[in-house]
Amino acid sequence: MPENIRAFGSLPDGGEVLCVSLRGGGLECEVLNYGGALRSLVVPSRRGPLDVALGFDSVEAYREQAGFCGALVGRCANRIGGACFTLGGREYRLPQNDGENHLHGGPAAFDKRIWTIEDVSDSRLVLSLVSADGDAGYPGRLDVRVTYTLADGALAIDYRAVSDADTVCNLTSHAYFNLSGHGSGPVSTQRVSIFGDAYTPTDAALIPTGAIEPVEGTPMDLRAGVVIGEGADVPFEALRLAGGFDQNWAVSGEAGTLRPAARAVSDETGVCMDVLTTQPGVQFYSGNGMDGFPRGKGGAPYARRWGFCLETQAFPDAVNHPNFPSPVLKKGAEYHHRTVFRFSVI
């Protein structure tokens, strides 16, 4: 076993959970083969090296938590309304794990599986997973490869997949960030900018209505940035329904090209995180539902809004809205998206 891979624990069925340590480009991180979860991410700050990714010290905590902490999620990230979709004239029924809806691939999805370590070096990790035809109700065998790379002050995540039948594919990372340090407390004073001119309003179950609304003149206009604690509880319907920020923005620029999607800053530590993606959308989640999380690394008492997520993605429920960018992966075609988290000190 390479020196940068260590045992982390085991699952009830005997599956071995491993932790891979990567170092490169001035950054360090740990990734588990369980859920492909980003467990830690150490970046430069005014205080010196700082771990800005939330994670846990045991397999049991990862299995207990229901927040997808750090995980790679799929086959379809975010929500599918009514837990069903029609593709090629056939209706597909999916598990309901968010009320009557389907969330992040279902209750036993990619975040709860052992990924295969295909290749590893000091600064790069390639994970793979096979999702069988009919897995969670989705058509087609999906072969997935995800690559984590540390270089040039950034963590890049490359997602690739191929299916032997037309299917829905939408992969993302559900990493939780706290740029003042993973155990430092709420992210309320940190600032987030979203580089999107429009967002997708939802109903009370957080299923998109199908509208793509301009952010101009609304509290959803985060192009110039917002302090999380000041913006999340503004009296506005979208924020009220979600209990804070938990919405999808249409990233400005051409989908398929790597372009800025978001920026987050901690004035306390000087850590600045720029997010670039080829995906059409980004979901900004302000950690509204984190109460009940297990204790984090080193016993940190994670709680409501102790972290935020910037999940690059296809639009939620896109398979049921023909006016949204399509999440359908055609038989034999390659799914390939890239997201980069680039760090600096300001």
N, C-alpha and C positions, 0 to 999 in steps of 0.2 A: 504494500500500500504506500503511495507517495507520502512524503513527510507532511504535506499540507492537507491531508485527510485524516480525520480522527473519528472514533466512535462517539456517537452522541446519545444513543439509547436504542430501544427496540419497541416494536409495536406488539400488541397482544398476540398477533398471529406469528410472531417471531421475526418479522421483517426488520432488517438492520437499518437504523437511521444514522447517516454519516454527516459530518460537518466538514465542509471544504473551505479553507482559508486562502484568500487571494490577496496579492499585493502588487500594486503597479500605479504609475502616474501620480504618486504622492498620496494614494488612497489605500485603504485596507478594507476588506469585507469578509463576511462569512455567509455561506449559502448551505442550506440543508438539502439533502436529496428527498426529504419528506416535504411534499408540496413545492419543491424547488424554492423554498422560502429564503428570502434575504433576511438573515438574522441580525447582522450588524453592518454598519458602514461608517468607517472612521475617516474623517475629513479634516483638513486644516481649519483652524479658527484662531481668533485673537488669544484664546486660552491655551493654544496648542492642540494636539490631536483630539478630536471629539467624535463620539459615536452618536450619529443622528438618526439611526434606524431602530424602531421598536422591535423587540424580540423577547424570547423566553429562554429559560435555563434548562428546560426539560421537555421531553417528548410529550409527557402527560399534559403540560400546559398548552402545547400546540394542539393537542387533540381536544382539550376542554374548551378552548376559546372558540367563539363563533364569529369572529371578526375578520377571518381570512388574513390574519396578520402576516405580512411579508410574502404571501404565497403567490405563485403563478396560478391564475384562474382561467378556466375554460371548461368545456369546449366553447361556451359563449359567455363572456364576461357581461356583467350587469343583468338587467331584467328582461324577461320575455313575458309579455302580458298574457294572462290566461293560461300560461304554461303550455302553449301550443303554437304551431305555425304550419303553414301550407307551403310545400315545395314540390314542384313538378306535378301539381295536381293532387298530391297526397297530403293528408293531414298527419302531423306528428305530435304526439302527446308527450309531455315532459314532466318530471317530478315537480310537485308544488312544494317549495321550501321558503316562500316569502308570501304568506297568505295564500291567495289563489294563483300566485305567479311563480315564475322560475327565476332563480337568482344564481349567478356565477357558476352555471353548469350543474346545479343541483346539490343534494346533501352528501353525495359521495363522489365528488368531482376531482379535478386535477390537483386541487389544494390538499387533498387527503390521501394522495398516492405516493408511493416510492418511485422516484424518477431514476432512470439509469444514468450513471456517470459515463458518458461516451469518451470524453477526453478532458484532460486537466493539465494545466501548466501553472507557473507561479502567478500569472495574471489573467488567466482565461479558463472558463469552465463551460463544457458543453453537456447539457442534459437532454435526455430523450424520453419519450413516453408514447405508447401505442394505445389509442382509444378505439376499442372494437366497434364494428358495425352494430348499431342498436344501443350502444353505451348511453345511458340516461335518456334513451328514446331518439337519439340523433342518428341519422342515416350515414353510412359509409365508415370504413376503417380510416382513422385519421392518424398519421404518423407525424409526431411533433418533435422539433428540436429547438431548444432555447439556449442561447449562448450569452453568458455574462463575461464582460471584458472590462478590465481596469486599465486606462491609459489616458495620458494628457489631462489629468485632473478630473476625469469623468468616469462614471459607470455607464456602459452601454449594454442594452439588452436587445438581442436580435431574436425575433420569433420567426420560425419557418414551419410550415406544415403542408402535407399533401394528403388528399383523400382519394379513395377509389370509387367514390360516388359523390354527386352534388350534395353539399352539406352546408351547415352554418358554422363559421369559425370566427372567433373574436377573442384573442388572447391578450392578457395584460398582467402587470404586476400590481399586487395589492399592498405594496410597501407603505408603512406608516412612518412619517418623518416628524422629527422635532428638532429644529435647527439650533435650539439652545441646549441640546443634549437629550438623549432618549428618556432619561429619568428626571428631567428638570421641572416638570409640572405642565400646566396647560399651555397650549400654543397661542393663547388669546392675543398676545402682543406682537406676534409675528405677522409679517405682511405677505400677501399673495397677490400676484397679478396674473390674469388669464388673458391671453392674446386671441380673443375671439369676439367677433362683432355680433354674434347671435347665440342663442341657447335654445334648448328644447324643453318647454314647459311640460309639467306632468299633472296627473290627477292625484288624488289623495293617497293612492297606493304607489306613487312614484313611477307610474307607467306613462311614457310620453303621450301627449294628446295627438301628436302628428304635426303640430305647428313648429315652425322654426322662427322664433321671435327675435327682433333686434334688441340688443342690450341698451342701446342709446336711451338715456333719460330714466333708467331703472337702476335699482340696487344690484342688478346682475352685471352692470358695466364695471368690470374689474380690470380694464385695460390699463388704467393708471395705478392700480394697486389698492388694496384695502387691508386694514388691520383686522385680523380674523374675528377677534372678540367684538369689534365695533360693527362689522358688516353682517355677521351671522344671524343676529337677532333683530334686524331692522324689520318693521312691520310691513311685510310684502308677502303676497300669497305663496310664491314659490318657496320662500324661506320658511314660512309658517308650516307648510305641508311637510317639509323635510326636517324640521327642527333645527335648521341652520343650513349651511352649505352642503348640498348633496345633489348637484345638478350637472348636466352635461353641456359643455360649450362646443360650438363648431369652431375648430381652430382655423384662424385666418390663413390664407395661402392655399396652395394646391396640395390636396391629399396625395400621398405617395412620394412627396418630397420631404426631406428632413428640414423642419422649420421650427421656430420658437412657438411653444404652446403655453408656457407658464414660467413664472419666476417667483421664488419664495426667499425671504430674507429674515434673519434674526438680527435686530439691532443690538441685542445683548452680546452676541458672540461674533458678529460680523460675518457669519456664514451666509453665503448667497448660493442658491441652487437654481440653475436654469434648466428647464425641461424642454427638449426638442423631440419631435416625433414625426413619423410619416403617416400616422393615423389621422382620420378625419375629426376625431373628437377627443376631449379630455373631461373626465369626471373629477370635480373638486369636491372632496368630502372632508368636512371639518371635525370628524371624530365625534359626532353628536351621540352615537350609540355605544360608546366605549365603557360605560358603567358596567361592572360585572366582569371585566377582563381579569384574567389571572394576574398575579404579580409578575412584573417583567424581570429582565436581567438584573441581577444584583438585588432583587427584592423590591424594585421600583414599583410603587403603587399606581399603576396605570388606571386612569379614570377618564371621565367625559372630557373630550377635547385635549387629551394629552398628546395627540398626534393628528396629522392630516395626511390625506392621500391625494395624489394626482395621477389618476388612472387613465392612461392613453388608450383609446378604444374606438371601435365602431359605435355609432349612436345606440343608446339603449333601445331595445325592442325594434331594431331597424328591420328585422325580417318581416315584421307586420306593418311596415310603413313604406310603401313604394317610393315616396318622395325623399327618403333618407338614403345616404350612400349604402349600397348593398353589402351585407355581411356574408353573402353566399360565396362559398368556395367551390368552383366548378371541378368536376372529376378530372384528376390529373394535373390541374393547375397548381402552381406553388403560391402559398400564402407566405408573404415576407413583409414584416414591418420591423422598424427599429425605433427605439426610444433611448435617449441619452439624458442622463442626469449629470450636469456639469457644475463643478463647485469652484468657488472663489471666495476670497476674504475681502470685505469692503470696509 
